[in-house]
Structures are given as structure tokens and as C-alpha cells.
Amino acid sequence: MIFQIKKGDNSLEEFTREYENFGVIIDKNNGVLVREWAPSAHKLYLTGDFNNWNKTSTPFTKLEFGKWELRLPANQDGSCPLKHLSEIKIIVENDRGELFERLSPWAHYVTQPENQITEGTTYKQRVYHPNADKVYKWQHSNPKKPKSLRIYECHVGIATNEHRVGTYLEFAKNIIPRIVKQGYNAIQLMAVMEHAYYASFGYQVTSFYAVSSRYGTPDELKELVDIAHKNGITVLLDLVHSHASKNTLDGLNMFDGTDACFFHSGPRGEHPLWDSRLFNYGNYDVLKFLMSNLRWYMEEYRFDGFRFDGVTSMLYHSRGMGQGFTGNYEEYFNLNVDVESIVYLMLANHMLHELYPEIITIAEDVSGMPGMCRPVDEGGIGFDYRLGMAIPDKWIKILKHEKDEDWNMGDLCWVLINRRWMEKTVAYCESHDQALVGDKTIAFWLMDKEMYTSMSTLSPPNSIISRGIALHNMIRLITHGLGGEAYLNFMGNEFGHPEWLDFPRAGNNSSFHYARRQWHLVDDEMLKYKFMNNWDREMNLLEDKYGWLNANPAYVSWKHEDDKIIAFDRAGVVFVFNFHPTKSFADYTVGVPEAGTYKIMLNSDDKNFGGEMRVDNTVPHFSKPEPYAGRPHRILIYIPCRTAIVYARGI
């Protein structure tokens, strides 16, 4: 495929810059060139404010290979015929003379109608060509790739405390400082690619080259990214190339009047579960469109990488539906595998890593496809990380179905460490998926309705709240330390955000109540949310100091079912967890990797984390040169019930 690309377009670099050649292009003299790809169209027209919406007075000229071109000279006064923010549409005429209104697949800015009662809900394409003094000027360079990746998954629209949609600039001003303070070094921005249906969480993309206008303008997104970079934050885009919205009037579907064009025709081009369209990755021009889309976000918005959504659906003709993956290699190398999709993913990763050596790409794949995170030149698909999707499923299963005393330490460790050798994993307890309506956050699974009445620091002690905060902290730390080579947290869950996520829709009377983040809960010093927030911050800062995410996998030295204790070491740091609901242990023996004096670096039983202060953090622990549990030395510790402690050698 690379040979074919170089033969047709000279290089991958040129092949992936089609955004410079398609859509609306305004030159320095205010002349306009418009190009589109509509292989099955009979005729093509441009209409809009500029020609008083005459549908057929401004035709395109047909070129070869399904391409169409239109040129508009500058006005006599030298101004551009397509004014900034003026509305335009593509008119497609089929071979039966029928006319269809469409938005350009290359549109940079599309907006909701101001009055949806009279104008409907279909998005409008706007010419985005602000005056030079209004164009955002970049001030900061991209940060270097973090050695240890700590990701804050976030959604601009729900990042406000108010019952409305938040904005790019509000996020930059109010949320980025929180993220920096919490010790995260990367953000993963969801729902940026334009989507007509807000409640889709951004996963039913309608305009691939437009960023969501709900939150502001393209230049305001650039300012957000620039401010993140100023603060040393890596910015990842949640990228949706696995499917597209079925919308025709404001989406890619039926763009040229047929069900093909960008997608497979017939059943292969339909995702029955998502009710969306599936790309034809074997088509040369579709590859150009998608790979240029990656370059667009790297060049125009200076993103630092991508989280590829829905990769499992791309890998298999079955879309991964109704299929359990056991790890047997026959499941990954058979006729169910969609080779064209895999070639696209390999091409995308090859191009991105060749042109942007510091880039980060993450795959959302639940199937465990071998080689997902190995370099393309090794025969891998080329991602840097894969999401550890079994981990959150395990936590929710435990919390929903198991009593505390029935937790299986060996089984828990197995899920946390079970990943392909030399393939990096992003570990997380919960993401946006676990918080969606029909489910709820881990904090709410643990504490439920008690969170409404017993979170005040002045309230009488509450066993449900005490248990919930303790386990919330422990779950996050063991996932952070044992589960992968990167860590992810969804916005608000760092402080135990209650309830669930539910976007405004017909089924909830368009309510924003569950489509926001209640920052006042963690900002109130009289509420216990601050304890979980403190823990999350100190956990990240400790990782920043010792770098266990960037170290070799942990050595699990101890899994005791009766005591409910797990001990492991990683990057020279020793982690001990006592999940027992009632038993505390004095002089408990723990194996350590090196001789020395071990000190407590983090203790979930501290008052600052909502604990009971049963451990003296100042007590040194002197190692003995006696092998224990596969480690050459040992120390004796006091480990209370429902407590996690991290030790490190003193210098």
C-alpha cells in the first residue's frame, strides 16, 4: 500500500495533506477554490448566502476520479465572495435529476441553527475565514512526550457546574489548573469532532474536519490546546474513525447520492448495534480523507496524539459483537479479521510516528489483538498503548456482586497484570463508559444514597462512607501501581463524583442535571470529597517522583486470601494493600527488593485521606537480609484493615 501511495502521490507526507486541496480554499487574493470528491454524482453545485440560495446557478466542473472543482473570483472591490461565517451548502444532483442538500465533508465549521423550532436541528456549514487579527497566534510549543503517562479524560461540554454546555475557554481557565494541580500530565479530549447529537458523547461524528461549535470557535479550541501546552500538558484527541453518523443532511452518509462513497455499500457498511455507517478502508480516496484528517488535527490544532475509538469494531467483520475473546490465536487470524481496516490502522500509525516522533496513539480494543502495540516494522499495528478494558469491568463486577470478605486476591491480581508482554497498557478503574446512565461511578457503587446525607465532615461517623472512601482510594492506587504502563481517570472521578452521566435528551426532558461536573463538592472544605481528591493528587505526585508507570511490570510477592493482603514492588517502591474488612496486622512480614531503611511515602489511613490515623508514618522499617516471598530482604510492618501503604527506601 505504501508503494501504491508513493506511486500515486509521491509520498505519505503529500498523501495526507488533502485538506489543503479539498473543501473551501481561499487564496491570498480572496479568490475561492472549492473541491469535492463525489464519484457517483451527476452534477454538483454550490449554493448559499453568496448567491441568494440559488441551487443551480453555481455549478462545479467535473474532473477525473470522481473529483469536482469550482472557482470563484474575488469581488470587484477585492473582497472574498464567501464572507466569514456566511452559510453554504453543496447541492448534489443524481442521474435522475434529483437534488440533495449536503454539507462538505471537509467543512471546518458547522453550527446548530439559532432557532431550532423554526429552522430545525440540521447543522449549517459556515465559511470560517476570520480576519488575520482574529486568528489565534500560537505562543507555546508542544511538550515532550511524558515518560509516565497520567491521563485526565475530559469532556468540555460537561466540565461546568452549571446546567448548560461548557466552553473551550472556560475549560482552559477553570479546569486545566485543576488538572495540573492533581498531577496529571495529559488530557484526553472527548467529543471534539463535530457531532449533531450531543447525547452521543461525541461518538456519532457528522463533520470530521470541524471541531464542535457547541463549545466555541476553532480558534478558541486552539487557545485551549495552547494553554494546556503552556502548563506542560500533553493533549490527546478522542478520535472516531471506526464509524460515522447516519445523518445525510449534515453528515457524510449518502454524500454523493449513493450509500457508498465513503462507506461500504450494503450490510457491510452498516453497524447494526451503533446504527452508524462503516468506512471503506480499502478505497484510496477514503484513505486519503481519513489519514489527512489525522494530519489536520496535528497541524491545525497541534494535538499531541490520539485515542482511537472503537478499534475492536474495525478489526473484525463481526464488529466484535457477540464474540468472547479467550486469547486463542485462532480468534485473531482467520477470515473474520478485516484486513483492510488493519492495513489502515498500520498506515495511520506508520505515518504518524514517522512524521511526529513524539506522538502518542492509544487503541480502544477489548479483544486483545496480538501486536496491537508493537511497531509496524515488526509486523505490529503500531499503537503506543492499548486500553486495559478488563480492569474497570472487574471492579464493577466485584462491587456489584461480591461481599468484601469474598474478594479473591489472586483473581484480582491476575486481571491487573494480565497483559501482552512488551505491549503498553493504559490502566483505569473507570472511564466515561462506567459512568453513563444505566451504570454509576465507583464512588456511587460504594456509597450510594449515603452520599446525599453523610458527606459532611461534621456528620457523625458513617460506616458506609468510611468504607467507601477507603476502598475508593485503594482501588485507584492498586490499579495505578499494578495495572499498566499509563493511568487514566475520567473527569470528576478523582474526588468520587456521585451518580452517573446522562446527557440532555427527550427521555429526560432535555435536562443538564447529570451532564455537568459538580466542582463545588470538592471545593467545599466541609465535605469529605476532598479526601478522595487529596489521595488522587498525592498518588500522581508520588508516581511522578518514582516513575513506576515507566518501569518494568511489578513483582507481586504476596497474595494472601485469608488475610486479604496483596504486596508488590515496582520501580523500587513497595506497595501493601489490606483489603480485609475487619482484620489489622502487626509485625506483618513483607518481602522487599533491596536492603535499607524503608519509610512510608503514602498511607491511605491518614486523616488527610479520610482515614483513621492508625499508623505512625514516622516509624522507620529496617530490612533484614532474610529472603521472603521471592524477595532477598524483608521488613515488618503494621497494616490496618482497608488500608494501602507505599514504602520507599530512605536515602
C-alpha positions in Angstrom: 0.0 0.0 0.0 2.8 2.4 0.8 4.3 1.6 -2.6 0.9 2.4 -4.2 0.7 5.7 -2.3 4.2 6.8 -3.3 3.5 5.9 -6.9 0.3 8.0 -6.9 1.1 10.8 -4.5 4.9 10.8 -4.3 5.0 10.3 -0.5 2.9 9.7 2.6 3.5 13.3 3.5 1.8 14.5 0.4 -0.9 11.8 0.5 -2.0 13.0 3.9 -2.4 16.7 3.1 -5.6 16.6 1.1 -7.2 19.1 3.4 -5.0 21.7 1.6 -6.7 20.7 -1.7 -10.3 20.0 -0.8 -13.2 21.9 0.7 -13.2 25.7 0.6 -9.8 27.2 -0.1 -9.5 31.0 0.0 -6.3 32.3 -1.5 -4.3 35.5 -0.5 -6.2 37.5 -3.2 -9.6 36.4 -1.8 -10.3 34.1 -4.7 -12.1 30.9 -3.9 -11.4 27.3 -4.9 -13.8 24.6 -3.9 -13.1 20.9 -4.5 -15.1 17.9 -3.5 -15.0 14.1 -4.1 -18.4 12.8 -5.1 -17.8 9.8 -7.5 -21.4 8.9 -8.2 -22.8 12.5 -8.5 -24.2 13.5 -11.9 -23.7 17.2 -11.2 -22.6 19.3 -8.3 -23.4 22.9 -7.3 -22.5 25.4 -4.6 -25.2 27.5 -3.0 -25.5 29.8 0.0 -25.8 33.4 1.1 -23.3 34.4 -1.6 -25.8 33.6 -4.5 -29.0 34.1 -2.6 -29.5 30.4 -2.3 -29.9 29.7 -6.0 -29.4 26.0 -6.0 -28.1 25.5 -9.6 -26.5 28.8 -10.6 -23.0 28.0 -9.4 -22.0 24.6 -10.8 -18.8 22.6 -10.3 -16.7 21.3 -13.1 -16.2 17.5 -13.2 -12.6 16.3 -13.1 -11.3 12.7 -13.2 -11.5 10.1 -10.5 -14.8 11.5 -9.0 -13.4 14.9 -8.2 -15.2 18.2 -8.8 -13.9 21.8 -8.8 -15.3 25.3 -8.6 -13.6 28.6 -8.8 -15.0 32.0 -7.6 -13.0 35.2 -8.4 -12.7 37.9 -5.8 -15.4 40.6 -5.8 -14.7 43.7 -7.8 -13.8 45.5 -4.5 -11.3 42.8 -3.8 -13.3 41.2 -1.0 -14.0 37.5 -0.8 -17.3 36.3 -2.3 -17.7 33.9 0.6 -17.9 36.0 3.7 -16.7 34.8 7.1 -19.5 32.9 8.9 -21.7 33.0 5.8 -23.7 29.8 5.2 -23.1 27.5 2.2 -24.3 24.1 1.0 -23.3 21.5 -1.6 -26.1 20.5 -3.9 -25.7 17.0 -5.4 -27.7 16.1 -8.5 -28.1 12.4 -9.3 -28.6 10.8 -12.7 -32.4 11.1 -12.2 -32.2 14.8 -11.8 -32.9 14.7 -8.1 -31.3 17.4 -6.0 -29.9 16.7 -2.5 -28.6 19.2 0.0 -25.3 18.3 1.7 -22.5 19.8 3.8 -19.0 19.5 2.6 -17.1 16.5 4.2 -14.2 19.0 4.5 -16.2 21.7 6.4 -14.1 23.4 9.1 -17.0 25.0 11.0 -20.6 23.9 11.3 -23.2 25.3 13.7 -26.6 24.5 15.1 -29.5 26.7 14.0 -30.1 29.5 16.4 -33.8 28.9 16.4 -34.4 25.2 16.2 -38.1 25.5 16.5 -38.3 27.3 13.1 -35.1 26.2 11.5 -34.9 22.5 12.6 -31.9 20.8 14.1 -29.8 20.2 11.0 -26.3 21.7 11.2 -25.3 24.6 8.9 -21.9 24.9 7.2 -20.3 28.2 7.8 -17.3 29.7 6.0 -14.6 30.1 8.6 -12.2 32.7 7.4 -11.7 35.3 10.1 -9.6 38.4 9.6 -5.9 37.9 10.3 -6.0 39.8 13.6 -8.7 37.4 14.8 -6.8 34.3 14.1 -5.3 32.7 17.2 -1.5 33.1 17.3 0.3 30.1 18.9 2.5 31.0 21.8 3.8 27.7 23.2 5.4 24.6 21.7 4.2 21.1 22.2 5.6 19.4 25.3 7.8 16.4 25.1 6.2 13.0 25.4 5.8 12.1 29.1 7.8 9.1 30.3 5.0 8.2 32.6 1.6 9.0 31.1 -1.2 10.1 33.5 -4.3 10.9 31.5 -7.2 13.0 32.5 -10.2 12.0 30.3 -12.5 15.0 29.9 -15.4 16.5 28.1 -15.5 20.3 27.6 -19.3 20.4 27.4 -19.9 18.8 30.9 -17.0 20.5 32.6 -19.1 23.2 34.1 -21.0 23.2 37.3 -23.9 24.9 35.7 -26.9 23.4 33.8 -25.6 24.2 30.3 -22.9 23.3 27.8 -19.4 24.5 28.8 -16.9 26.2 26.5 -13.4 25.8 25.4 -12.2 29.0 27.1 -14.0 28.1 30.4 -12.2 24.8 30.3 -8.9 26.4 29.7 -9.4 28.9 32.5 -11.1 26.7 35.1 -10.3 23.1 34.5 -6.7 23.0 33.3 -5.4 24.5 36.6 -7.2 21.7 38.4 -5.7 19.0 36.2 -2.2 20.4 36.7 -2.7 20.6 40.5 -3.9 17.0 40.5 -0.6 15.8 39.0 -1.9 14.7 35.5 0.3 15.3 32.6 -2.1 14.6 29.7 -5.7 15.3 28.8 -7.8 13.2 26.5 -10.4 15.5 25.0 -13.7 13.8 24.1 -16.5 14.9 21.7 -14.3 17.5 19.9 -15.1 16.2 16.4 -18.4 17.7 15.4 -21.5 15.6 16.2 -25.1 16.7 15.7 -26.4 14.6 18.6 -25.0 15.9 21.9 -26.1 12.8 23.8 -23.9 10.5 21.6 -21.0 11.7 23.8 -19.3 12.6 20.5 -19.2 9.2 19.0 -21.7 9.8 16.2 -19.4 12.2 14.2 -21.1 14.2 11.4 -18.3 16.6 10.3 -14.8 15.1 10.6 -12.8 18.3 9.9 -14.9 20.5 12.1 -14.5 20.9 15.8 -17.6 21.1 17.9 -19.1 24.6 17.7 -21.2 24.0 20.9 -18.1 24.9 22.9 -16.8 27.8 20.8 -14.8 28.5 17.7 -11.9 26.7 16.2 -9.6 29.5 17.4 -10.9 29.1 20.9 -10.0 25.4 20.8 -6.5 26.3 19.7 -6.2 28.6 22.7 -7.3 25.8 25.0 -4.6 23.5 23.5 -2.0 26.2 23.7 -2.8 26.9 27.4 -2.5 23.2 28.1 0.9 23.1 26.4 1.9 26.2 28.4 1.3 24.1 31.5 3.2 21.1 30.2 0.1 19.1 29.5 0.0 16.7 26.5 -3.3 16.9 24.6 -4.8 13.8 23.1 -7.9 13.8 20.8 -10.5 11.1 21.2 -10.6 10.2 17.5 -13.6 8.4 15.9 -12.6 6.8 12.6 -14.3 3.5 13.4 -17.7 4.6 12.1 -19.7 7.7 11.2 -23.2 9.1 11.8 -26.0 8.0 9.5 -27.1 11.7 9.1 -27.4 12.7 5.4 -28.2 16.4 5.6 -25.3 17.2 7.9 -23.2 14.1 7.8 -21.1 12.0 5.4 -23.8 9.5 4.7 -25.2 9.4 1.1 -22.9 12.4 0.3 -22.9 11.7 -3.5 -26.5 10.3 -3.5 -25.5 6.7 -3.0 -24.9 4.6 0.1 -21.3 4.0 -0.9 -18.9 6.9 -1.5 -17.1 7.0 1.9 -18.6 3.7 3.1 -19.1 0.1 2.1 -22.4 -0.3 0.3 -25.0 -2.7 1.7 -24.8 -4.5 5.0 -21.0 -4.4 5.3 -21.4 -0.6 5.5 -23.8 -0.7 8.4 -23.1 -1.2 12.1 -26.3 -2.8 13.5 -25.6 -2.0 17.1 -24.4 1.6 16.8 -26.8 2.4 13.9 -24.0 4.0 12.0 -22.0 3.8 8.8 -18.7 1.9 8.3 -15.9 3.3 6.2 -14.5 1.6 3.2 -10.8 1.5 4.3 -9.9 -0.3 1.0 -10.8 2.8 -1.1 -7.8 5.0 -2.0 -9.7 8.3 -1.6 -11.3 7.2 1.7 -7.8 6.5 3.0 -6.7 10.0 1.9 -9.7 11.5 3.6 -9.1 9.7 6.9 -5.3 10.0 7.0 -5.4 13.6 6.1 -7.9 14.1 8.9 -5.1 12.9 11.3 -2.7 15.4 9.8 -5.3 18.1 10.0 -5.6 17.8 13.8 -1.9 17.5 14.2 -1.1 20.5 12.1 -4.1 22.8 12.5 -4.8 22.2 16.2 -1.4 20.9 17.4 -2.7 17.8 19.2 -0.1 15.5 20.6 -1.8 12.2 19.8 -5.0 10.2 19.5 -7.1 7.7 21.4 -8.6 5.7 18.5 -12.2 4.8 19.5 -13.9 1.5 18.6 -10.9 -0.3 17.3 -12.4 -3.7 18.1 -15.2 -2.9 15.7 -12.7 -2.2 12.9 -10.7 -5.4 13.4 -13.4 -7.9 12.7 -16.2 -8.4 10.1 -18.4 -9.4 13.1 -17.5 -6.0 14.6 -16.6 -8.0 17.7 -20.3 -8.3 18.6 -21.5 -11.5 20.4 -17.9 -12.7 20.5 -16.0 -13.7 23.5 -12.2 -13.5 23.2 -10.2 -16.1 25.1 -6.8 -15.2 23.8 -6.6 -18.2 21.5 -4.6 -17.1 18.4 -7.1 -18.7 16.1 -9.5 -15.9 17.1 -7.2 -13.2 15.6 -6.0 -14.9 12.4 -9.0 -16.1 10.5 -11.4 -14.9 7.8 -13.3 -12.8 10.4 -10.4 -10.4 10.5 -11.0 -7.2 8.5 -7.6 -6.9 6.7 -8.4 -3.6 5.1 -9.1 -2.0 8.5 -5.9 -3.3 9.9 -3.9 -2.0 7.0 -5.5 1.4 7.6 -4.5 1.4 11.3 -1.0 0.3 10.4 -0.7 3.0 7.7 -2.0 5.6 10.1 0.4 4.7 12.9 3.3 4.4 10.5 2.6 7.8 9.1 2.0 9.5 12.4 5.1 8.1 14.1 7.3 8.8 11.0 6.2 12.5 10.8 5.7 13.1 14.5 8.2 11.1 16.6 6.8 12.4 19.9 3.2 11.4 19.1 1.1 9.1 21.3 -1.5 6.7 19.9 -3.9 4.6 22.1 -6.1 1.8 20.9 -9.5 1.0 22.4 -9.6 -2.7 21.8 -11.3 -5.2 24.1 -10.3 -8.3 22.0 -6.6 -8.4 22.9 -5.4 -8.5 19.2 -1.7 -9.5 19.3 0.8 -7.0 18.1 -1.6 -4.0 18.6 1.2 -2.1 20.4 4.2 -3.3 18.5 5.9 -1.2 15.8 4.7 -1.6 12.2 8.2 -2.6 11.1 7.9 -5.6 13.4 4.5 -6.6 11.8 2.5 -4.9 14.6 -0.3 -2.4 14.2 1.8 0.3 15.7 -0.1 1.8 18.6 1.9 3.0 21.7 -0.7 1.9 24.2 -3.9 -0.1 24.5 -6.7 0.5 27.0 -6.9 -2.1 29.8 -10.6 -2.6 29.4 -10.9 -5.7 31.5 -9.8 -3.8 34.7 -12.9 -1.5 35.1 -15.2 -4.4 34.2 -13.6 -6.4 37.0 -14.0 -3.6 39.6 -17.7 -3.1 38.7 -18.3 -6.8 38.8 -16.8 -7.1 42.3 -18.6 -4.1 43.7 -22.0 -5.2 42.2 -21.8 -8.9 43.1 -19.3 -9.7 45.8 -19.1 -9.2 49.6 -15.9 -7.6 50.9 -14.9 -10.8 52.6 -15.3 -12.8 49.3 -12.9 -10.7 47.2 -10.3 -13.0 45.6 -6.8 -11.5 45.9 -5.3 -13.9 43.3 -8.1 -13.3 40.8 -7.8 -9.5 41.3 -4.1 -9.5 40.7 -4.4 -11.7 37.6 -6.8 -9.2 36.0 -4.5 -6.3 36.8 -1.3 -7.9 35.5 -2.8 -9.9 32.6 -1.5 -8.0 29.5 0.6 -8.8 26.5 4.3 -8.7 27.1 6.0 -5.6 25.8 2.7 -4.0 24.8 1.9 -1.0 27.0 -1.5 -0.7 28.7 -3.5 2.2 30.0 -4.9 1.1 33.3 -8.0 2.7 34.7 -10.7 1.9 37.3 -13.4 3.7 35.5 -13.8 5.9 32.4 -16.7 7.7 30.9 -18.2 4.3 29.9 -18.7 3.2 33.5 -20.4 6.5 34.5 -23.0 6.5 31.7 -26.7 6.3 32.6 -27.6 2.7 33.5 -24.4 2.4 35.5 -22.8 4.7 38.0 -19.4 5.8 39.3 -17.3 3.6 41.6 -17.9 6.1 44.4 -21.7 5.7 44.0 -21.5 1.9 43.9 -19.6 2.1 47.2 -21.6 4.7 49.0 -24.9 5.2 47.0 -27.6 7.3 48.7 -25.4 7.9 51.8 -23.5 10.4 49.6 -26.6 12.7 49.7 -26.7 12.9 53.5 -23.4 11.8 55.1 -20.5 13.5 53.3 -20.2 16.4 55.7 -17.1 16.4 57.8 -19.4 17.5 60.7 -21.6 14.4 60.3 -21.4 11.6 62.8 -19.1 8.7 61.6 -20.8 6.6 59.0 -19.5 3.1 58.3 -20.7 3.1 54.7 -18.9 6.4 53.9 -15.7 5.3 55.7 -15.7 2.0 53.9 -16.4 3.7 50.6 -13.7 6.3 50.8 -11.1 3.7 52.0 -11.9 1.3 49.1 -12.2 4.1 46.6 -8.6 5.1 47.4 -7.3 1.6 47.5 -8.9 0.6 44.2 -7.3 3.6 42.5 -3.8 3.0 43.9 -3.7 -0.7 43.1 -4.9 0.0 39.6 -2.3 2.8 39.2 0.6 0.8 40.5 -0.1 -2.7 39.1 -2.4 -2.3 36.1 -0.3 -0.9 33.3 2.2 1.5 31.9 -0.1 4.5 31.9 -3.1 5.6 34.0 -6.4 7.2 33.1 -9.1 9.0 35.2 -12.3 10.4 34.0 -13.1 14.0 34.9 -14.6 14.3 38.4 -14.0 10.7 39.5 -10.8 11.8 41.2 -12.9 13.1 44.0 -15.6 10.5 43.9 -18.2 12.3 41.8 -21.6 10.9 42.7 -24.3 9.5 40.5 -23.9 9.0 36.7 -23.8 10.8 33.4 -26.9 11.4 31.3 -26.9 14.0 28.5 -30.0 16.1 27.8 -32.3 14.2 25.6 -36.0 13.6 25.0 -36.1 10.8 27.6 -35.0 13.1 30.5 -36.8 16.3 29.3 -33.5 17.7 28.0 -32.1 18.0 31.5 -28.5 19.0 32.2 -28.6 17.8 35.8 -26.4 14.7 35.1 -24.5 16.3 32.3 -22.2 18.5 34.4 -19.5 18.2 37.0 -20.3 19.3 40.5 -17.0 21.0 41.3 -18.5 22.7 44.4 -18.5 19.3 46.1 -14.7 19.0 46.1 -14.1 22.7 46.7 -16.2 22.7 49.9 -13.8 22.1 52.8 -16.7 20.9 54.9 -17.3 17.9 52.7 -15.4 14.6 52.5 -15.0 14.6 48.7 -11.7 16.4 49.4 -10.2 13.3 51.0 -10.5 11.3 47.7 -9.2 14.3 45.8 -6.2 14.6 48.1 -5.4 10.9 47.7 -5.7 11.1 43.9 -3.3 14.1 43.8 -0.7 12.6 46.1 -0.8 9.3 44.3 0.0 11.0 41.0 2.7 13.2 42.6 4.3 10.1 44.1 4.3 8.4 40.7 5.9 11.4 39.2 8.7 11.1 41.7 9.4 7.4 41.3 8.1 6.7 37.8 6.6 3.2 38.3 4.4 3.5 35.2 7.6 3.8 33.1 9.3 0.9 35.0 9.2 -2.8 34.3 6.0 -4.6 35.4 5.5 -5.1 39.2 6.7 -8.2 41.0 3.8 -9.5 43.0 5.4 -11.1 46.1 2.3 -11.8 48.2 -1.4 -12.6 47.6 -3.0 -14.0 50.8 -6.6 -15.0 50.6 -7.4 -15.3 54.3 -5.6 -12.1 55.2 -6.8 -10.3 52.1 -3.3 -8.8 51.6 -1.5 -8.0 48.4 2.1 -6.9 48.3 4.2 -6.0 45.2 7.1 -3.8 44.3 7.8 -1.7 41.3 10.5 0.8 40.5 11.9 0.1 43.9 8.7 1.2 45.6 6.8 -1.3 47.8 3.0 -1.4 47.8 1.0 -3.2 50.5 -2.8 -3.5 50.5 -5.0 -4.9 53.2 -8.5 -5.4 51.8 -9.8 -7.2 54.8 -12.9 -5.5 56.2 -12.0 -6.0 59.9 -8.6 -7.6 60.4 -5.5 -5.4 61.1 -2.0 -7.0 61.3 1.0 -6.0 63.4 4.5 -7.2 62.6 3.4 -8.4 59.2 6.2 -9.7 57.1 6.7 -8.2 53.6 9.4 -9.1 51.1 11.4 -6.2 49.7 13.8 -6.0 46.7 16.7 -4.2 48.3 18.3 -3.7 51.7 17.8 -0.4 53.5 15.5 1.6 55.7 12.0 1.8 54.4 9.8 4.8 55.1 6.1 5.4 54.5 5.6 7.6 51.5 1.8 7.3 51.2 -0.7 6.0 53.7 -4.5 5.8 52.9 -5.2 5.7 56.6 -4.0 9.3 57.1 -6.6 11.9 58.2 -6.0 13.9 55.0 -7.3 11.0 53.0 -10.3 10.2 55.3 -8.5 7.6 57.3 -8.4 6.7 61.0 -4.7 7.6 61.6 -3.8 4.2 63.0 -0.3 4.2 61.5 2.7 6.3 62.6 4.2 7.5 59.3 7.5 8.5 61.1 8.4 4.9 62.1 11.4 3.6 60.0 11.3 0.0 58.8 14.8 -1.7 58.8 15.2 -4.5 56.3 16.6 -7.8 57.3 18.8 -9.8 54.9 16.4 -12.8 55.0 14.7 -13.8 51.8 10.9 -13.8 51.9 8.2 -14.3 49.2 10.7 -14.3 46.4 12.5 -11.1 47.5 16.0 -11.1 49.0 15.1 -9.0 52.1 12.1 -8.5 54.4 10.6 -5.8 56.7 7.9 -5.9 59.4 5.0 -3.5 59.2 1.7 -2.7 60.8 -1.1 -2.7 58.2 -4.6 -1.9 59.3 -7.8 -3.2 57.6 -8.9 -1.4 54.4 -5.6 0.4 54.1 -2.9 0.8 51.4 0.6 1.9 52.2 3.5 2.7 49.9 7.1 2.4 51.2 10.4 3.6 49.7 14.0 3.3 50.8 15.3 6.3 52.6 18.4 8.0 51.2 
